[in-house]
């Protein structure tokens, strides 16, 4: 029995060790398993990346492989990165450039500590503008060497990174006709939303008026007001979400601490909404001039109800109508999957 347990333990241990070595174990800062570099090119790349690590402690690693062995490049890159613990422990300042020759795919995998600098957008632009054009010409060294130079420059020079981000913003800026098309598209949501809001809010004003002149019982009126509020809420959603999206597109930012850190503004907003609605109801009573203020707890005027409200509960606001290095090892860093991929 004891020998059996020992045997099972050894088998499980070996399986565990095998699973830990699922991806290449990197011994060099540049590993060329796909044989795409000459010996001289390989040594030059290793020297450059080793010098960068010595100067900054940031670890930029290149791995070329023949194929991905049936997994996605994102999974493979993340596995290589975390198995080899690229970057330094506590800093997570590693970057892996993974090149798969037969799959014609490449990925820049970025450690947690460098994600604020080499964002997914930055990595994607380097792949798209620097690497892919070279790879299409089968100039693999040119693409990988150029990308590593760019990454080194961006991490060593904050001004270069700021300029790079400005260039990305300019690329992503919509032309005037793009904004026009976007506004037209969003109007398909905002116009119906505005109509729903108008009908719901008009109905709310009339409900408060009906309660204050005794035509609508207070208790049934409360339930009707709740239904009217739901209509107003959905109308605001169809107006507000497109407006928020449009604001983010044009570069308007919102303070998250103000929006989500306190509920005070929500309370004041709700109170102000009800106060305005009541004041409008009182104004409507004064304009009509023939109605006195009184209160009915339960009873509603049937003629008023049938004339004023449709079966759906919306108010007919007019008359009576209705509506609806050479020696290399990882330093203990990790990656959470940040980066970008590309193919050619």
N, C-alpha and C positions, 0 to 999 in steps of 0.2 A: 504493500500500500504506500509506504514511504517513498520507494523508488518511482512508483507511478506518479506521485505528486511532484517529485523533483523533475521527472521527464516532462510533465505537462507545463511546469513552470519554465523550463528551458525552452520549450517550443513556443510558448507565449512570448518569452523574452526575445527570442529570435525574430518572431513575427513583428513584435513592436519595433525592434531595431530596423527591420526591413522597411516598415512603414515610414520610419523616420528618415530613411535614405531614399525615398521615392524619387527625389529630384537630384540633379547633379550636386556633388559636394565640391564647392569651389575652393581651389588652392591658390589661384592667382587672381589679381584684380581685373584681368582680362582673360577670359577662358574662351578659346576658339574651337569648340567641338565640331563646327561646320566647315572648318578649314577654308575660311574666306580671306584670311590675311596671310601675307608672307611673314617669314620670321622677323625681318627688319621692321615691318609695319606693326607687328605684335609687340615688339620690344619698345618701339616709340610710344605706342598707346599706353603700355604699362608704366613707362617712365613718367608720362604726363599725368596720369591719374594718381600715381603714387605721390608725386610732388604736390598735387592738389590736396590729397589727404593729409600730408605732412604739414602743409601750411594752414589748413582750416579745420582738420579732424573730420570734415565731411567725406563720406566714402561713396565714390561714383564707380560702379562696377559694370562691366560689359560681359554678356554671355551670348555666344552664338550657338545655336543647335540646328540639327537637320530638320526635325519635326517635333510637334507638340505631343505626340503619342496619344492622340485622341481626346485631349482635354482642351479647354479654351485657353487662349494666351493669358487672360486675366488670372485664371486659376493657377496656371503654371508659374507665372511670374511671382504671384503672391506666395506660392509654395517654396520656390527657390529662395526668395527674400527671407522668409521667416525661418526656413530650415537652416540657412547659413547665417542668420542673425546679422544682416548687413547693417552698417552704421554702429554707433556707439551706444552702449547701454545707458539709459536715462536721457539720451539725446535723440535717439531714433533718427539719426541724420544720414541715412543711407539712400542711395538711388541706384536702381538696377535698370540697365537697358537690355532688354531681351530681344534677340533677333532670331526668327525661325525661317530658315532659308526655303525649305520646300513648301511650307504653308504660306510663304510670302506675307508674313505678319511681323509686326514689331510692337513693343510696348515699353513705355517708361514707367516704372513702378517707383513710387516715392514714399519714403518713411514718414511717420507722423510728424517728426520734428521739422521737416522741410516742406511740408504741405502748405504752410502759409506763404511760402516763396514760390515754389514750383507747383502751382495749382494745376488742377486738371486742365484748365483752359490753356495755361502756358505750355504744359507738356503736349497737348493736342496740337498746338500751333507749331511747335518745334518739329513734331512728327510730320505734319502736313506740309510745311514749307521748306524744311531743311532735309529731312530724311527721305521721304517718299520720292521726290524728283530724282534724287541720286540712285535710289534702289531700282527705279524703273530703267535706268541706264546700266544696271548691274554694277554700279560703282558703290559697293557696300562699304568700303573704307571711307569714301567721301561722305556718305550719309552718317555713319556712326562717329567718325572723327569730328565732323562739323557739329553734330548734335552735342557731343561731349564738350567741345569748345564753347558752345552757346550756354550750356548748363553751368559750366565753370564761371563764365563771365557774369551770368545773372546772379550767381550765389556770392561772388566776390565783390560785385559792384552794384550797390543799391540804386545808383542813378540809371544804370543800364536796365535794371529790372523795372524801374518806374517808367522808363521810355518804352520798354517792351509792352507793358500793360497799356500805355496810352495808345500805342499802335493797334493793339487788339480792340480797344474801345472804338477807335476810328473805323476799323474793319466791320465791327458789328453794328455801327450806327445806321439806322434806317434812312433812306432818302425821303424827301417830302411826300412823294407819291406812296411810299410804303406806309407812312403814318396815316395818309388819307384812306388807304385801303383798310388799315387796321381799325380806324374810327368807323368806317362803314360797316365792317364786320361786327364790331362791338355794339353798334347801334341796333342790330337785330336782337340783342338781349336787352339793351337799355330802354328802347322805346316801349316794348311790351311791359317791361318792369315799371316804367314810369306810369303807364296806363293803369296797371294793377295797383300801384301805390296810390294814385289819384282817386281811383274808385274806392279803395279801402279807407283812405283817410277822410274822404267826403262822407262816407258812411259813418265813420267814428264821430265826426262832428255832429251829424244828425242824431246819432244815438244819445250823445250827451245833451243835446238840445231837447230831444224827446223826454229824457228823464227829468230835466229841469222844469219842463212845462206840464209834467204829469201825464203826458200822452203814452209814455213808455214806462212800464213798471221797473222799479229799481233792480229787483232780483233777476227777472228775465233779461233786463238791460245789461247786467254784468256779464251774463253768458254771451250775449250778442257782441259786446265790446271785445271779449276775448277772441271770438271768431274774426272780428274786424282787425284786431291786432295781428293775427296770423297772416291775413291778407297783406297788411302793410309791411310786415316783416319780409315776406317773400318778394314783394315789390322792391324793397330796399336791397335785398340780396342781388336781384337781377340788375340793379343800378350800381351798387357799390363794388361788386367783384370786378366787373369790366373797368370801372374807373380806377380801382387799385392796381389792376394789371397794366393799364395805360400809364399810370403814374410811375410805376417801376420801369417801364420801357423808356420813358423820357428822362429817367435819372432822378426822380424825386424819391428821397429816402424817408423812412419813418423810424422814429425812435421806439425801439422794441420795449424799452423800459417804461415809456409813457403808455404804450398801447397795451402791454400785457402785465406790467409790474404793479399796477394799481387799478382797483375797480371804482375809484372815486369818480372819475369822469363818466363812467357808465351810469352810476346812480344819478348824477346831476343831469345827464343827458335824458334819462327816462323821465325824471321829474319835470324837466323843461318841456319835454314832448307833451306830457299830459296837461301841464299848465297852459301851453299854447292852444291845445285842442279845446280846453274848457273856455278859454278867452274867446276863441273863434265861435264857439257855440253860443256864448252870451252875446257876442256881437251880432250874430244871426238873429237871435231873439229880438234884440233892440231894433234891428233893421225892419223886421216884420211889424213890430209895434203894436200888435193886437193881442199878444200873449202875456199871461201873468206867470210868475214863478210859483210852482207848487210841486208837490212830490206824491207819487203813488208807489206804494211798496211792492205790490204784486200785480195789480190790474193794469192792463194796457188798453188803449182805445183801438178797437178792431178796425174802424174805418181808417184811422191814421196808419195803422200797421199795414193794411192791405194797399193803401194808396202810396205809402212812402217806401216800403221795403219789398224787394222781390223775394221769391222763394229761396234764393241763394243767400239772402241776407245782405245784399249790396244796396246802397241807397240810390234811388232815382232822383238825382239832384235837381233836375229841371222840374217838369210838371209831374208826369206819372209814368215815365219809361223805365225799363229794367236794364242789366248789363253783366260781364264776367272776366602695391609694390611687388619684387620678385617673390617675396614671401608675403602671403596674404591670408587674412582670416577676418571674419566678421567680428564686430565689437560688442554684439549683444543687442543690436537694435531690432526694430520690428516695423512692419507696415500693415496698415489697415485696409489696403486696397486702393489708395489714392494714386492717380496717374492717368494715363491715356494710352489708347491702342490705335493702330492703323494697319492698313493692308495696301498692297499695290499689285 
